[in-house]
Amino acid sequence: MSVKEHMKHVKGKKNGGITLYALSTCGWCKKTKGLLNDLQADYHYVDVDLLADDDRAEVVTEISKWNPECTFPTLIVDNSRCIVGFKEQEIRGLLKDAE
């Protein structure tokens, strides 16, 4: 399966392409999803820890291109910018810029 096939889509306001790589058990990842939901952002996400081993390895390779430490949450915006961790003001600013 490709990385895109693992993504779940949350419909909302189009703010560019937003992809969130998260862990299902990570509090900061949950806060990031919550913020995106509160902002009614349209985004795709995948909980990496819920993937099978081969699929997880493929997704980790993709994350490593943006975030070599492969920490979570990793948020990719418009395939051009990466935010690592829960940085509320930075995320809000990005989404405001896209309006």
Secondary structure, DSSP 4 states (H G I P E B T S, - for coil): --HHHH-EEE--B--S-EEEEE-TT-HHHHHHHHHHHHTTB-EEEEEGGGS-HHHHHHHHHHHHHH-TT--S-EEEETTTEEEES--HHHHHHHHHHH-
